[in-house]
Amino acid sequence: MRNEKLENFKEKMNGKNVAIIGMGVSNKPLLKYLYDLKCNITVFDKREEEKIDSDIFETIRELNIKYSIGANYLNKLHGFDIIIRSPSCRPDLPEIKEEIKNGAQLTSEIELLFKLAPCKIVAVTGSDGKTTTTTLIYNILKEKYNCYLGGNLGNPLFTKIDEMQPNDIIVLELSSFQLMTMKQSPDIAVITNITPNHLDIHKSYQEYIEAKENIFKYQKENDLLVLNYDNDITRNEVKQAMGKVRYFSRKEKLDNGVIYDDNIVKICEDGLRRHVLNNKDILIRGLHNRENICAAIAATEDLVDAELQAKVISKFTGVEHRLEFVREINGIKWYNDSIASSPNRTIAGLNSYDEKIVLLAGGRDKNLDYEPIAKPIVDNVSKLILMGETAEKINGVVNEELKAENKTLPIYRVKSVAEAVQKAYEIAKKGEVVLFSPASTSFDMFKNFEERGKTFKKEVNNLYIKN
């Protein structure tokens, strides 16, 4: 079926001056696509050449595309019709604001997808749990529909719009950075929770909240917003909702919504509760993952039946770098939770195990408050291994809690993941869990949490097993 919106877009793009800001994953596929539409492209990136993926530079040179990189990379941002920003590029940079004043249109790969896709869109955001929730939704829906997974997951989807059909479904994970300038919302929007995060980039917590809220601000009357009833901020978003609202909860016995109650996931309608899934049939650990399951069921309830939801969820083993089981050595289980880039994420991980935990934590600071992590560490951790910029912060709040409770906890300081793994191997005891859950970003030592998690797994898998 002909996508008229897309065809009109292609015609209008012919000869347009296009600035692509950021040579990252989300913008890379756009280069060839826009080049084939005969756009005049210039690529901008604040990094120096040696820090940019070589294959991107190969494409730029092969197509003879102009570029501006390094410290003053936006100095040449003049005379453009369209600016396509990467998620990491703030939309209020002075050079961008000036170019918009001169008539340029600011957009992004995700915003173009929203404008031109011919099918239903389901999108998930939140401070924690959005990747697991998004993956669950995708796994459920793809059993019945032709689905596309994108946003922060999978490949950028804009260049796949040509093949999309009206009955397909797009499933997206969206960050606050992607949502900052959004003026369209998905047919089904999910907010897993909102807690302080990314305050090293956002100007304030309020700006962060407002970015998240863009996921539903432009919904229509028949669209659906799925909210976490247990989170104060998301519970109250109902006041601004433009469409229908469905709650999920693991703390309240809602009359309407999806709940986790008495170790059972239930769909509630007018006080009647239908059992969907028993806890014994769920493979992934943690109460926070029960919340993610409830959110996924709430989002897909109108599109598939409960039997299909239960079947898919009961087979789901989790997402890489999220409480991912790596290996058991001498009765000690090792888990990779590299995604944990904030204290809240690590707290959720600590609350997922009955065993005592040897915790490996620390990394780049996002200007977050680490005081809330102190008691969960004191209550659940037998040994603490710290590294990176936040080691001092975590050490400080933990020691304060230890003094208050008159307890002791062995705390070790190391300089690398390899050293942390070796130390954990030396001190962990049979029956304990070794959990790599940094509570901080990876950028002091790694380019992202995936690289950090893979490094941890490699070091664990290289450990020699004692006879």
C-alpha positions in Angstrom: 0.0 0.0 0.0 1.3 3.4 -1.0 2.5 5.6 1.9 1.5 9.1 0.7 3.1 10.9 3.7 6.4 9.2 2.9 6.3 9.9 -0.8 5.5 13.6 -0.2 8.4 13.7 2.3 10.8 12.3 -0.4 9.7 14.8 -2.9 10.2 17.8 -0.6 13.6 16.6 0.5 15.1 16.8 -3.0 17.8 19.5 -2.9 17.3 20.4 0.7 20.3 21.4 2.9 20.4 18.9 5.7 22.6 19.0 8.8 23.1 15.7 10.7 24.4 16.4 14.2 26.1 13.4 15.7 27.7 10.4 13.9 26.1 7.8 16.2 24.0 4.7 15.7 20.7 6.6 15.3 22.0 8.8 12.5 24.3 6.5 10.6 21.6 4.8 8.4 20.2 8.3 7.5 23.3 9.2 5.5 22.8 6.9 2.5 19.0 7.3 2.7 19.1 11.1 2.5 21.9 11.0 0.0 19.7 8.9 -2.3 17.0 11.5 -1.9 19.5 14.1 -3.4 19.8 16.1 -0.2 22.9 18.3 0.4 24.2 16.8 3.6 26.7 18.1 6.1 27.6 15.9 9.2 28.6 17.5 12.5 30.2 15.8 15.5 32.0 17.2 18.5 34.4 14.2 18.7 37.7 14.1 16.9 38.1 11.7 14.0 39.9 9.0 16.0 37.0 8.7 18.4 34.4 8.2 15.6 33.6 4.8 14.2 35.8 4.3 11.1 33.0 2.7 9.0 30.9 5.9 9.4 33.8 8.0 8.1 34.2 5.5 5.2 30.6 6.1 4.2 31.0 9.9 4.5 34.1 9.9 2.3 32.7 7.4 -0.2 29.6 9.6 -0.7 31.7 12.8 -0.6 29.6 14.2 2.2 30.9 17.4 3.9 31.6 17.2 7.6 32.7 19.4 10.6 34.2 17.8 13.7 36.0 18.6 16.9 35.7 21.4 19.5 34.1 24.0 17.3 32.1 21.6 15.2 28.9 23.8 15.0 30.7 26.9 13.7 29.6 26.0 10.2 26.0 25.5 11.1 24.6 28.0 8.7 22.1 27.9 5.8 20.3 24.7 6.5 16.7 23.8 5.9 16.6 20.8 8.2 18.7 19.9 11.3 18.6 16.2 12.4 20.0 15.9 15.9 21.2 12.8 17.7 19.7 12.0 21.1 22.8 13.2 22.9 22.7 16.6 21.3 20.8 19.1 23.4 18.3 21.0 21.2 19.0 24.4 22.9 22.6 24.8 21.9 23.1 28.5 20.9 24.1 27.6 17.3 21.1 25.4 16.8 18.7 28.0 18.3 20.2 30.6 15.9 19.7 28.4 12.9 16.1 27.7 13.9 15.6 31.4 14.2 16.8 31.7 10.6 14.2 29.2 9.4 15.7 25.7 9.9 13.5 22.9 11.1 14.9 20.8 14.0 14.0 17.1 14.1 15.5 13.6 14.8 15.4 10.1 13.4 12.7 9.1 15.9 10.5 12.2 15.2 10.7 11.5 11.4 9.6 7.9 12.2 6.6 9.2 14.1 5.6 11.6 11.3 5.9 9.1 8.5 5.2 5.6 9.7 1.9 4.2 8.4 1.2 1.9 11.4 0.5 1.7 15.1 3.3 2.7 17.5 3.8 1.4 21.0 6.5 3.3 23.0 8.0 2.9 26.4 10.0 5.3 28.6 10.9 5.5 32.3 13.9 5.8 34.6 14.2 2.1 35.1 12.9 -1.1 33.4 12.1 0.3 30.0 14.4 -2.1 28.0 12.9 -5.2 29.7 9.4 -3.8 29.3 9.9 -2.9 25.7 11.4 -6.3 24.9 8.6 -8.1 26.6 6.0 -6.1 24.6 7.8 -6.8 21.3 8.1 -10.5 22.1 4.4 -10.7 22.9 3.2 -8.7 19.9 5.5 -10.4 17.3 3.6 -13.7 17.9 0.6 -12.1 16.2 1.8 -9.1 14.2 4.7 -8.1 12.0 6.6 -5.9 14.4 9.6 -3.6 14.3 11.8 -3.0 17.4 13.7 0.3 17.6 14.4 3.5 19.5 17.2 2.7 22.0 16.8 -1.0 21.0 17.7 -2.7 17.7 18.5 -0.7 14.6 17.2 2.8 13.7 13.8 2.2 11.9 13.5 5.3 9.8 15.0 3.7 6.8 12.6 0.8 7.1 9.5 2.9 6.7 9.3 2.0 3.0 8.5 -1.6 3.8 6.1 -1.0 6.7 2.4 -1.7 6.2 -0.7 -0.3 8.1 -1.3 -3.5 10.1 2.3 -3.7 11.3 3.3 -2.5 14.8 6.4 -0.5 15.8 7.7 -1.0 19.4 10.1 1.6 20.7 12.2 2.3 23.8 12.5 6.1 24.2 15.0 8.0 26.3 14.4 11.5 27.8 16.9 12.8 25.3 14.8 11.4 22.4 11.6 12.8 23.8 12.8 16.3 24.6 11.6 17.8 21.3 8.8 15.4 20.5 5.5 16.9 19.2 3.8 13.6 18.5 2.9 10.7 20.8 2.5 7.0 20.2 -0.8 5.1 20.1 0.1 3.2 23.2 2.5 5.0 25.7 4.1 3.3 28.7 5.9 5.1 31.6 7.5 2.5 33.8 8.5 5.0 36.6 10.2 8.4 37.0 13.0 8.9 39.5 16.0 11.3 39.3 18.3 10.4 36.4 20.6 12.0 33.8 21.0 15.1 35.9 24.5 15.5 34.5 22.9 16.4 31.1 19.4 17.7 32.0 19.4 21.2 33.5 17.0 20.1 36.2 14.9 17.2 37.5 11.8 19.1 36.2 13.2 19.2 32.7 13.8 15.5 32.8 10.2 14.9 34.0 8.8 17.1 31.3 10.8 15.3 28.6 9.4 12.0 29.8 5.8 13.5 29.7 6.1 14.2 26.0 5.5 10.5 25.4 1.8 11.1 26.1 1.1 14.8 25.8 0.1 14.6 22.1 -2.0 11.5 22.3 -5.6 11.4 21.0 -8.8 10.4 22.8 -8.7 6.7 21.9 -5.0 6.3 22.6 -3.7 4.4 25.7 -1.4 5.6 28.4 0.0 2.9 30.8 1.2 4.2 34.1 2.9 2.9 37.3 0.4 3.4 40.1 3.2 2.8 42.7 5.3 5.8 41.6 4.1 9.2 42.9 4.9 11.1 39.7 3.5 8.6 37.2 0.4 8.0 39.2 -0.5 11.7 39.0 0.1 11.9 35.2 -3.5 10.9 34.8 -4.4 14.5 35.3 -2.7 15.5 32.1 -3.6 12.4 30.1 -5.3 13.0 26.7 -6.5 9.4 26.2 -7.4 6.3 28.2 -5.3 5.4 31.2 -4.5 1.9 32.5 -2.5 1.5 35.7 -0.2 -1.4 36.8 0.9 -2.0 40.4 2.6 -4.5 42.7 1.6 -2.7 45.9 -2.1 -2.0 45.4 -5.1 -4.2 44.7 -6.5 -2.1 41.9 -10.1 -2.6 40.7 -8.9 -1.8 37.1 -5.5 -2.4 35.7 -2.8 -5.1 36.0 -1.4 -6.1 39.4 1.1 -8.5 40.9 -0.6 -9.8 44.0 0.0 -12.9 46.1 2.7 -14.1 43.7 0.3 -13.9 40.8 0.0 -11.5 37.9 -3.7 -10.5 37.5 -5.8 -8.4 35.0 -8.4 -6.5 36.9 -11.6 -5.1 35.5 -14.3 -3.5 37.7 -13.1 -5.4 40.7 -12.9 -8.8 39.0 -9.4 -10.3 38.9 -8.3 -12.8 36.2 -5.1 -14.8 36.9 -2.6 -14.5 34.0 0.7 -15.9 35.4 2.0 -17.5 38.5 5.4 -16.4 39.9 6.7 -19.9 39.7 6.4 -19.8 35.9 8.5 -16.6 35.6 12.2 -17.0 34.9 13.5 -13.5 35.4 14.4 -12.4 38.9 13.3 -9.4 41.0 10.1 -7.6 42.1 11.0 -4.8 39.6 10.7 -7.3 36.8 7.2 -8.2 38.1 6.4 -4.5 37.6 7.8 -4.7 34.0 5.7 -7.8 33.3 2.6 -6.0 34.5 3.4 -3.0 32.3 3.9 -5.2 29.3 0.6 -7.0 29.9 -1.2 -3.6 30.3 0.2 -2.3 27.1 -0.7 -5.4 25.0 -4.0 -6.3 26.6 -6.1 -4.9 23.8 -4.0 -6.5 21.1 -3.6 -10.1 22.2 -5.2 -12.6 24.6 -3.9 -13.4 28.1 -3.0 -16.9 27.1 -0.5 -15.6 24.6 0.9 -13.1 27.0 1.5 -15.8 29.6 3.1 -18.2 27.1 5.6 -15.6 26.0 6.4 -14.2 29.4 7.0 -17.7 30.9 9.7 -18.3 28.3 11.4 -15.0 28.7 15.0 -15.3 30.2 15.8 -11.6 30.3 17.8 -9.0 28.4 21.6 -8.9 28.3 23.3 -6.8 31.0 20.2 -6.8 33.2 20.7 -9.2 36.1 22.1 -11.5 33.5 23.4 -14.9 34.8 26.9 -15.3 33.6 28.3 -18.4 35.3 28.5 -20.5 38.5 31.9 -21.1 40.0 32.5 -23.3 43.1 28.9 -22.7 44.3 29.0 -18.9 43.6 26.7 -17.4 41.0 27.9 -14.4 39.0 25.5 -11.8 37.5 26.0 -9.0 35.1 23.8 -5.9 35.8 25.9 -3.4 33.9 22.7 -1.5 32.8 22.5 -0.3 36.4 23.7 3.3 35.9 21.9 4.8 38.8 21.4 4.0 42.5 17.7 3.0 42.0 18.7 0.4 39.4 21.2 -1.2 41.8 18.8 -1.1 44.7 16.3 -3.1 42.5 19.1 -5.6 41.8 20.1 -5.9 45.5 16.4 -6.7 46.3 16.3 -9.5 43.7 18.3 -12.1 45.7 17.8 -14.0 48.8 21.5 -14.9 48.9 24.1 -12.6 50.4 25.8 -10.5 47.7 29.3 -9.5 46.9 28.7 -6.2 45.1 30.9 -4.7 42.5 29.9 -1.0 42.0 31.2 2.4 40.9 31.7 4.4 37.7 31.0 7.9 36.3 28.8 10.3 38.4 25.5 11.6 37.0 25.1 14.1 39.9 22.7 11.8 41.7 22.0 11.3 45.4 23.7 8.0 46.6 22.3 8.2 50.2 19.3 5.9 49.3 21.6 3.0 48.3 23.4 2.9 51.7 20.8 0.8 53.6 20.1 -1.7 50.8 23.9 -2.3 50.7 24.2 -2.7 54.4 21.2 -5.1 54.5 22.1 -7.3 51.5 25.8 -7.1 50.9 28.5 -9.2 52.6 31.5 -7.6 50.8 31.6 -4.4 48.8 34.1 -3.7 45.9 34.3 -0.2 44.6 35.9 1.5 41.6 35.6 4.6 39.5 34.6 8.2 40.2 31.6 7.3 42.4 33.6 5.0 44.7 34.1 7.8 47.2 30.5 8.8 47.2 29.2 5.2 47.7 31.9 4.5 50.4 30.9 7.7 52.3 27.1 7.0 52.5 27.7 3.3 53.3 30.1 4.1 56.1 27.5 6.6 57.6 24.9 3.9 57.5 27.2 1.3 59.1 27.9 3.8 62.0 24.2 4.4 62.5 23.5 0.7 62.7 26.7 -0.2 64.5 27.7 -2.7 61.8 30.8 -3.6 59.8 31.2 -4.4 56.1 34.5 -5.2 54.3 35.0 -2.6 51.6 37.7 -2.9 48.9 38.9 -0.3 46.4 40.1 -1.4 43.0 41.1 0.4 39.7 39.4 -1.8 37.0 36.7 -4.3 36.3 39.4 -7.0 35.9 40.8 -6.2 39.3 37.2 -6.2 40.8 36.4 -9.6 39.3 39.7 -11.0 40.7 39.0 -9.6 44.2 35.5 -11.0 44.2 36.8 -14.4 43.2 39.2 -14.3 46.1 36.6 -13.2 48.8 33.2 -14.7 47.7 32.0 -17.7 49.6 30.0 -20.7 48.4 26.2 -19.9 48.3 26.8 -16.1 47.7 26.0 -14.1 44.6 28.6 -11.8 42.9 26.6 -8.9 41.4 28.2 -6.4 39.0 25.8 -3.5 39.4 27.7 -0.2 39.2 25.0 2.3 40.2 26.8 4.7 37.9 27.4 5.3 34.2 30.3 3.6 32.3 31.8 6.7 30.7 34.8 7.0 33.0 36.2 3.7 31.7 34.0 2.5 28.8 32.1 3.9 25.8 28.8 2.5 27.1 27.2 0.0 29.5 27.3 -2.8 26.9 31.1 -2.6 26.6 31.4 -2.5 30.4 29.1 -5.6 30.7 30.9 -7.6 28.1 34.2 -6.8 29.8 32.9 -8.1 33.1 31.6 -11.3 31.5 34.9 -11.8 29.7 36.8 -11.5 32.9 34.4 -13.9 34.7 34.6 -16.4 32.0 38.3 -16.3 32.1 38.5 -17.2 35.8 40.2 -20.5 36.6 37.9 -23.0 38.4 39.5 -24.5 41.5 39.3 -28.3 41.7 
